[in-house]
Amino acid sequence: MNDRYDSGYDGDQQYEIVGYDDYGRPIYQQVAPPQQYQQQVQPGQQPYDPYAQQAPQTQGYEGYGYDPYTTGQQQPVPSYDPYGPGAPATGYDPYGQAASSGQQPRVAEQTAPSVPTPRTAQAEQTAHVPQQGRPVEDDGPRAPGGPQPQGERDYSTQQFAFVEEPTGDSEDVIDWLNFTENRTERREEAKRRARGRAIALVVVLALVAVGGVGYLWYAGKLPGASSSDTKAGGATSAAAQQRDVVVVHLHNTKKGGTSTVLLVDNTTTKQGATVLLPNSLALTDDNGSTTTLAKSVDGDGSSGTRDALDTVLGTDIEGTWRLDTPYLQNLVELVGNIDIDTNADVPDPDATKKGTAPLVKKGEGQTLSGKMAVAYATYLAAGEAQNAQLERFGQVMQGVLRKLSSDTQAATVTVQTLAQILDPSLTDKDLGSFLARLADLAKGGDYKTALLPVQGDGTLSAQASSAVVKTVLGGTAKSPDKDAAVRVSVQNATGDKGATEQARVALLNGGFTFLEAGTAGAARATSQVTYTDAADKENATEAAKTLGLPATSVKKGTATSNADVSVVLGQDYKAGS
């Protein structure tokens, strides 16, 4: 295969580039062969011109020689075979010395053929030869503008301007694609933001709804969740409520005497209360004997008194807080004084002259310092009952709770700052946490103070004490242990004061716990033994037998709040029977 630019259709024709058309394609024209390629002319022989019209020959020509631009007659053209017997002695070497040296061969003019055939215009026309050049060996770098090797094209940069310079249409297309892409991205980003906002809104609404329902439930305002909505079984609901109870004993280190209150935190209803316990409250000591609250605090101490109160009130007291008057004064000063409504003018206990202005004035919204608070909490005017002083102590305690921090850690620090030696049943952290919860209730208005009603003989009236014992303290919610003694309360209605002591001895010897219920206002003829729970029927029958009462006296009814079995001794009771 011959793919060289310098090869013609007859094998030895040459072409050269004379220019480029409008599309950048090269334009070739035919050139005369070099002088060294001319045939050797023998004497008597005409030189060969392959581009001229040949005269008709009779010998040595065959095949073709037709010139369509002549007279129309077919002219025989002699066949040329460069490898035949008539070939010139000096042949053409396309890869000879001229090519290898990088020099262009000199072009000699061809001798016109001997036959005077006129050349046509077609023979002079330039030709377009779309042939591929031969591969050119690289002889190293060449100087710019220097001669190019044979067969290698010399291109200029202007021919390829269309590659380096994009048209304005392509720039418009690129700009449009960029605009479309950016616009699509902006739309997608807007959609993503909208979805994010919608999700955030739904989450916020859900949290608000849950928080609102939780607040209503916490505040007891959720319909159907309030304890007040339960009409039936109100006593059972009160008994099932969870309460934290701490007993506080105030010791007056100057004048002597004690005052006792119960601090109650109802964790079910979120209510707080201070229950005032009169010193005349009848209790049972460790020996089973009847005593008063005041004597129990002085004699039995904190542990014995706490157990006795649990027995009488049916509570579960968690700890005891002994608060001497100097510590009460420090506590008021630590919380930053208190504001309460005072009901009496309290003189200064350190005053030496009469007519000195009172230390605490009667009125609403009085601000009390530590010393003033102690004086008011321990003040008892002439002719007043002990409950009056107890109520003032209750006012001071509620005022302290309103000023105490609701934060558990801060309240604990306040307790620790007092530097008290607390009862082993109550640590400073437990007391601080308990007081912080009560402080929160007191500040929110969910706190009250109630006085436990006690009869003249120290016993509890079933009607008067039910509102406090059952509602505030839970009443008989505390069930006795399996092996605990049955509690039997005895009321004397015989008209004989000695019958109570005789019944106490009989019951203690029988293994019962004796609770004195006082003396009835009027005597009655027959005795009565009452039990509340069906499980106590057998205990009630056994208590009646121990007292020598007939079995017909045992009936199911309502026993006192602090006893399993209630006994009313009538005139039919015979001591020692």
C-alpha positions in Angstrom: 0.0 0.0 0.0 1.3 3.5 -0.9 0.0 6.3 1.4 2.6 8.9 0.7 1.7 12.4 -0.4 4.5 12.5 -2.9 3.3 9.4 -4.8 1.0 9.9 -7.7 -1.4 7.7 -9.4 1.3 6.4 -11.7 3.8 5.9 -8.9 6.2 8.7 -9.6 4.1 11.8 -9.7 4.7 14.6 -7.1 2.4 17.2 -5.5 2.9 20.2 -3.4 0.7 22.3 -1.1 -0.2 25.6 -2.6 -2.8 26.7 0.0 -5.9 25.9 2.0 -9.6 26.2 1.2 -12.3 27.8 3.3 -12.5 24.7 5.5 -8.8 24.5 6.3 -8.1 21.6 4.0 -4.8 21.7 2.0 -4.8 22.3 -1.8 -2.2 20.4 -3.9 -0.9 20.9 -7.4 1.2 18.7 -9.6 4.9 19.4 -9.9 7.5 18.3 -12.3 9.7 15.4 -11.3 13.2 16.1 -10.1 16.0 16.1 -12.6 17.5 13.0 -11.2 14.3 11.1 -11.9 14.3 11.9 -15.7 14.7 9.0 -18.0 17.9 8.5 -20.0 17.2 9.3 -23.6 18.7 6.9 -26.0 19.8 8.1 -29.4 16.9 8.1 -31.8 14.4 7.9 -28.9 12.1 10.6 -27.7 12.0 11.5 -24.0 9.0 10.4 -22.0 6.5 12.9 -20.7 3.8 11.3 -18.6 1.7 14.4 -18.5 1.6 15.2 -22.2 -0.7 13.8 -24.8 0.8 10.9 -26.6 0.5 10.3 -30.3 -1.0 7.2 -31.5 1.4 4.4 -31.7 1.2 1.1 -33.4 3.6 -0.7 -31.1 4.3 -0.8 -27.4 1.0 0.9 -26.3 -2.2 -0.7 -25.1 -5.0 -0.2 -22.7 -5.7 3.5 -22.2 -4.8 6.9 -23.3 -8.2 8.5 -23.8 -8.2 12.3 -23.4 -11.8 13.6 -23.1 -10.7 17.2 -23.8 -9.2 16.5 -27.2 -11.0 16.2 -30.5 -13.1 13.4 -29.1 -11.0 10.6 -30.6 -9.3 8.1 -28.4 -5.6 8.6 -28.3 -3.5 5.6 -27.5 -1.1 6.2 -24.6 2.0 4.2 -24.3 2.2 2.0 -21.3 4.9 2.9 -18.8 6.5 0.3 -16.7 9.3 1.6 -14.6 10.4 -2.0 -13.8 10.2 -3.2 -17.4 13.0 -3.8 -19.9 12.6 -0.3 -21.3 13.0 1.4 -17.9 15.8 4.0 -17.6 19.0 2.9 -16.0 18.8 5.4 -13.3 15.6 4.8 -11.3 13.9 6.8 -8.6 14.7 6.0 -5.0 12.1 7.6 -2.8 14.2 6.9 0.3 17.5 7.8 -1.2 20.1 10.4 -0.2 18.0 13.4 -0.9 15.2 12.2 1.4 17.5 11.1 4.2 19.5 14.3 4.2 16.4 16.4 4.7 17.0 18.5 1.5 14.3 19.1 -1.1 15.3 17.6 -4.5 15.6 20.1 -7.2 12.8 20.1 -9.7 13.8 20.1 -13.3 11.6 21.0 -16.1 10.4 18.1 -18.2 11.3 18.0 -21.8 8.2 18.3 -23.9 7.2 15.2 -25.8 8.2 15.0 -29.4 4.5 14.6 -30.4 3.1 18.1 -30.7 -0.2 17.3 -29.0 -1.8 20.4 -27.4 -2.2 20.4 -23.6 -5.7 21.0 -22.4 -6.8 23.1 -19.5 -7.6 20.1 -17.4 -4.0 19.1 -17.3 -3.1 22.5 -15.8 -5.7 22.4 -13.1 -4.7 21.8 -9.5 -5.7 18.6 -7.8 -6.9 17.8 -4.3 -5.2 14.6 -3.2 -6.7 13.5 0.2 -3.8 11.1 0.8 -2.0 10.5 4.1 1.6 11.4 4.3 4.2 8.9 5.3 5.5 8.8 8.8 8.4 11.2 9.4 11.3 10.3 11.6 12.1 12.7 14.3 15.6 14.0 14.0 15.4 16.2 17.0 14.2 19.7 17.6 14.1 22.1 14.8 14.5 25.8 14.8 11.2 27.8 14.4 10.6 28.8 10.9 13.3 26.4 9.6 12.8 24.0 6.7 10.5 21.1 7.3 11.3 17.5 6.3 9.9 16.2 3.2 6.4 14.8 3.6 5.6 16.8 6.8 2.9 19.5 6.8 3.6 22.9 8.1 0.4 24.1 9.8 -0.2 27.6 11.2 -2.2 28.4 14.4 -4.8 30.3 12.4 -6.1 27.1 11.0 -7.2 25.9 14.4 -8.7 29.1 15.7 -12.1 27.4 15.9 -10.9 25.0 18.5 -9.4 27.6 20.9 -12.1 30.2 20.5 -15.6 28.9 21.3 -18.4 30.7 19.6 -20.9 32.9 21.5 -23.6 30.3 21.1 -21.7 27.8 23.1 -21.2 30.3 25.9 -24.9 31.0 25.9 -25.6 27.3 26.2 -23.2 26.9 29.1 -24.7 30.0 30.8 -28.1 28.6 30.4 -27.1 25.2 31.8 -25.5 26.8 34.8 -28.6 28.9 35.4 -30.8 25.9 35.1 -28.6 23.9 37.4 -28.4 26.7 40.0 -32.2 27.2 39.8 -32.8 23.5 40.4 -30.5 23.4 43.3 -32.1 26.4 44.9 -35.5 24.8 44.5 -34.3 21.6 46.1 -32.7 23.5 48.9 -35.9 25.5 49.5 -37.8 22.2 49.7 -35.4 20.7 52.2 -35.6 23.8 54.4 -39.4 23.7 54.2 -39.4 20.1 55.2 -37.0 20.9 58.1 -39.2 23.7 59.3 -42.4 21.5 59.1 -40.7 18.7 61.1 -39.4 21.2 63.7 -42.9 22.7 64.1 -44.5 19.2 64.6 -41.9 18.4 67.2 -42.5 21.7 69.1 -46.2 21.2 69.0 -45.9 17.7 70.3 -43.6 18.8 73.1 -46.0 21.6 74.0 -49.0 19.2 74.1 -47.1 16.7 76.2 -45.9 19.4 78.6 -49.4 20.8 78.9 -50.9 17.5 79.7 -48.1 16.7 82.2 -48.6 20.1 83.9 -52.3 19.5 84.2 -51.7 16.0 85.6 -49.0 17.4 88.0 -51.4 20.1 89.2 -54.3 17.7 89.6 -56.3 19.7 87.1 -56.6 17.0 84.5 -60.2 15.9 84.2 -60.7 12.5 85.8 -57.3 12.5 87.4 -58.2 14.6 90.5 -58.8 12.8 93.8 -61.8 15.0 94.3 -63.5 13.2 91.3 -63.5 10.0 93.3 -66.8 10.0 95.1 -67.0 6.5 96.3 -64.3 5.0 98.6 -62.9 8.4 99.6 -61.4 6.9 102.8 -59.8 4.1 100.9 -58.3 6.6 98.4 -56.9 8.7 101.3 -55.4 5.7 102.9 -53.7 4.6 99.7 -51.9 8.0 99.2 -48.2 8.1 99.8 -47.0 10.5 102.5 -43.6 11.4 104.0 -43.9 12.4 107.6 -41.2 13.9 110.0 -41.9 14.8 113.6 -40.3 18.1 114.9 -39.8 18.7 118.7 -39.1 22.3 119.7 -37.2 22.5 123.0 -37.3 25.8 124.8 -33.8 25.9 126.4 -34.6 29.0 128.5 -38.1 28.4 130.0 -38.3 24.7 129.4 -41.0 22.8 127.8 -41.5 21.2 124.4 -43.8 21.7 121.4 -44.4 19.0 118.8 -45.6 19.2 115.2 -45.7 16.8 112.2 -44.5 17.9 108.8 -46.4 16.0 106.1 -45.6 15.8 102.4 -48.4 14.1 100.5 -46.6 13.0 97.3 -49.8 11.8 95.8 -51.9 14.9 96.0 -48.9 17.3 96.1 -50.1 18.9 99.3 -48.1 19.8 102.4 -49.3 20.2 105.9 -48.2 21.0 109.4 -50.2 19.0 112.0 -50.0 20.5 115.5 -49.9 17.8 118.3 -51.1 19.0 121.7 -48.9 18.0 124.7 -51.9 16.5 126.3 -52.2 13.8 123.6 -52.4 10.4 125.3 -49.8 7.9 124.3 -48.7 4.4 125.4 -45.2 4.0 126.7 -42.9 1.1 126.3 -44.4 -0.6 129.4 -47.9 -0.3 128.0 -48.8 2.5 130.4 -50.7 5.6 129.4 -48.7 8.8 129.2 -48.8 12.2 127.5 -46.9 13.5 124.6 -45.0 16.0 126.7 -43.9 13.3 129.2 -43.0 10.9 126.4 -40.7 13.5 124.8 -38.9 14.1 128.0 -38.8 10.5 129.2 -38.8 8.1 126.2 -36.9 10.3 123.9 -37.2 10.6 120.2 -37.4 6.9 119.3 -40.0 5.9 121.9 -42.2 8.9 121.2 -42.0 8.3 117.4 -43.2 4.7 117.9 -46.0 5.8 120.3 -47.2 8.4 117.8 -47.3 5.7 115.0 -49.4 3.6 117.3 -51.9 6.3 118.1 -52.2 8.0 114.8 -51.6 5.0 112.5 -48.8 6.9 110.7 -45.3 5.9 109.6 -43.0 8.6 110.8 -39.7 8.5 108.9 -37.5 10.6 111.2 -37.3 13.0 114.2 -35.9 16.5 114.0 -35.0 18.1 117.4 -35.0 21.8 117.0 -33.8 23.7 120.1 -34.7 27.4 120.2 -31.1 28.7 119.4 -31.1 26.6 116.3 -34.6 28.0 115.4 -33.2 31.5 115.7 -30.2 30.6 113.4 -32.6 29.0 110.9 -34.7 32.1 110.6 -31.7 34.3 110.1 -30.2 31.9 107.5 -33.4 32.1 105.3 -33.4 35.9 105.7 -36.2 36.6 108.3 -39.8 35.6 107.9 -43.1 37.4 107.2 -46.2 36.3 109.1 -49.4 37.6 110.5 -49.0 37.8 114.3 -52.0 37.5 116.7 -50.5 39.0 119.8 -48.0 41.5 121.1 -45.0 39.7 122.4 -42.8 41.4 125.0 -39.0 41.2 124.9 -38.0 38.4 127.2 -34.7 40.2 127.9 -36.4 43.5 128.9 -35.7 44.5 132.5 -38.2 47.4 132.8 -41.9 47.4 132.5 -43.5 49.4 129.8 -40.9 48.5 127.3 -42.2 48.3 123.7 -43.1 44.8 122.6 -40.5 42.9 120.7 -43.2 41.6 118.3 -46.2 43.6 117.4 -49.6 42.3 116.5 -50.6 42.7 112.9 -50.5 41.4 109.4 -47.3 41.0 107.4 -44.9 41.4 110.3 -41.3 40.8 109.5 -39.6 38.7 112.2 -35.9 38.3 112.8 -34.5 35.2 114.4 -34.9 36.4 118.0 -38.4 37.7 117.3 -39.4 34.5 115.7 -38.3 32.4 118.8 -40.1 34.8 121.1 -43.3 34.6 119.1 -43.1 30.8 118.7 -42.7 30.2 122.5 -45.0 32.9 123.7 -48.0 31.9 125.9 -50.1 34.7 127.4 -51.7 34.4 130.8 -54.9 32.4 130.7 -54.3 31.0 127.2 -54.4 27.3 126.5 -51.3 25.5 125.4 -52.7 25.2 121.9 -52.4 28.9 121.4 -48.6 28.7 121.8 -48.6 25.6 119.5 -50.4 27.5 116.8 -47.8 30.3 116.9 -45.0 27.8 116.5 -46.9 26.4 113.5 -47.0 29.9 111.9 -43.3 30.3 112.4 -42.5 26.9 110.7 -44.7 27.7 107.7 -43.0 31.1 107.4 -39.6 29.5 107.4 -40.7 27.1 104.7 -41.9 29.9 102.5 -38.4 31.6 102.7 -36.4 28.4 102.4 -34.9 27.5 99.0 -36.8 25.0 96.9 -33.5 23.6 95.6 -32.5 20.4 97.3 -28.8 21.2 97.4 -29.3 24.7 98.7 -31.7 23.5 101.4 -29.2 20.8 102.4 -26.5 23.4 102.7 -28.8 25.4 105.0 -29.4 22.4 107.2 -25.7 21.7 107.3 -24.9 25.3 108.2 -27.0 24.8 111.4 -24.3 22.4 112.6 -26.9 20.3 114.5 -26.4 16.8 115.7 -29.4 15.2 114.1 -31.2 12.1 115.1 -29.8 8.9 113.5 -33.1 8.3 111.8 -32.6 11.5 109.7 -29.5 12.6 107.8 -28.8 16.2 106.7 -29.3 15.3 103.1 -32.7 13.6 103.8 -33.8 16.5 105.9 -32.7 19.0 103.3 -34.5 17.2 100.5 -37.6 16.9 102.5 -37.7 20.6 103.5 -37.0 21.7 99.9 -40.1 19.8 98.7 -42.3 21.4 101.5 -40.8 24.8 100.7 -41.9 24.4 97.1 -45.5 23.5 98.2 -45.6 26.4 100.7 -44.6 28.9 98.1 -47.2 27.6 95.7 -50.0 27.9 98.2 -50.4 24.1 98.5 -49.7 24.1 102.2 -51.9 24.3 105.3 -51.7 24.0 109.1 -54.1 21.8 111.1 -54.5 21.2 114.8 -55.2 17.7 116.0 -58.3 17.8 118.2 -57.8 16.1 121.5 -60.3 15.6 124.3 -59.7 16.8 127.9 -58.3 13.4 128.9 -55.9 13.3 125.9 -57.9 10.9 123.9 -59.0 11.4 120.3 -62.6 11.8 119.5 -63.7 9.7 116.5 -65.7 12.4 115.0 -63.3 15.3 115.6 -60.1 13.5 114.7 -61.2 11.8 111.5 -60.8 15.0 109.4 -57.1 15.2 110.4 -56.1 11.6 111.1 -57.8 10.1 108.0 -57.5 12.9 105.6 -54.2 14.5 106.4 -52.3 11.6 108.0 -53.9 8.7 106.3 -55.7 7.4 109.3 -55.6 3.7 109.7 -53.6 3.2 106.5 -50.8 1.7 108.5 -51.7 -2.0 109.1 -50.1 -3.6 112.1 -47.4 -6.1 111.6 -48.4 -9.8 111.5 -47.0 -10.5 115.0 -48.0 -7.1 116.5 -50.4 -6.9 119.4 -54.0 -5.9 118.8 -54.7 -2.4 119.8 -57.7 -2.0 122.0 -59.1 1.4 123.0 -61.2 1.6 126.2 -63.7 4.2 127.1 -65.1 4.3 130.6 -68.9 4.6 130.8 -69.4 2.8 134.1 -69.4 5.8 136.3 -66.5 4.3 138.2 -63.1 5.9 137.4 -61.2 2.9 138.7 -62.7 0.7 136.0 -60.3 2.0 133.4 -57.2 1.0 135.3 -58.7 -2.5 135.9 -59.5 -3.0 132.2 -55.9 -1.8 131.3 -54.3 -4.4 133.5 -56.6 -7.2 132.2 -55.9 -6.3 128.5 -52.1 -6.0 129.0 -52.0 -9.4 130.7 -54.0 -10.8 127.8 -51.4 -9.6 125.3 -53.3 -6.6 123.9 -52.1 -3.1 123.6 -54.1 -0.8 125.8 -55.3 2.6 124.4 -57.1 4.9 126.8 -60.1 6.6 125.1 -61.1 8.7 128.1 -64.4 8.9 130.0 -67.8 9.1 128.5 -70.1 12.0 129.2 -72.8 9.8 130.5 -73.0 6.3 132.0 -74.5 3.4 130.0 -76.0 0.1 131.2 -74.3 -2.3 128.8 -70.9 -2.7 127.4 -70.1 -2.8 123.7 -67.1 -4.2 121.7 -66.8 -2.9 118.2 -64.4 -3.9 115.3 -64.1 -2.3 111.8 -62.5 -5.0 109.6 -63.9 -8.5 109.4 -60.4 -9.8 110.1 -60.6 -8.3 113.6 -63.8 -10.1 114.6 -61.9 -12.8 116.3 -59.7 -10.3 118.1 -62.8 -8.4 119.2 -64.3 -11.6 120.6 -61.1 -12.5 122.4 -60.9 -9.0 123.9 -64.5 -9.2 125.2 -63.7 -12.6 126.8 -60.6 -11.1 128.4 -62.7 -8.3 130.0 -65.4 -10.8 131.0 -68.0 -9.4 128.6 -70.6 -11.5 126.9 -70.1 -12.5 123.2 -73.3 -10.7 122.3 -71.6 -7.4 123.0 -69.3 -7.8 120.0 -70.6 -6.0 116.9 -69.2 -4.8 113.6 -69.1 -1.0 113.5 -66.6 1.8 113.5 -63.7 1.6 115.8 -61.6 4.6 116.8 -59.0 5.7 114.3 -56.1 4.5 116.3 -57.4 1.1 117.5 -58.2 -2.2 116.0 -61.0 -2.8 118.5 -63.0 -0.3 120.5 -64.5 -1.1 123.9 -67.0 1.0 125.8 -67.3 -0.2 129.4 -70.9 -0.2 130.7 -72.3 -0.8 134.1 -72.5 -4.5 133.4 -68.7 -4.6 133.5 -67.4 -6.3 136.6 -63.8 -5.9 137.4 -61.9 -9.1 138.0 -64.6 -11.3 136.4 
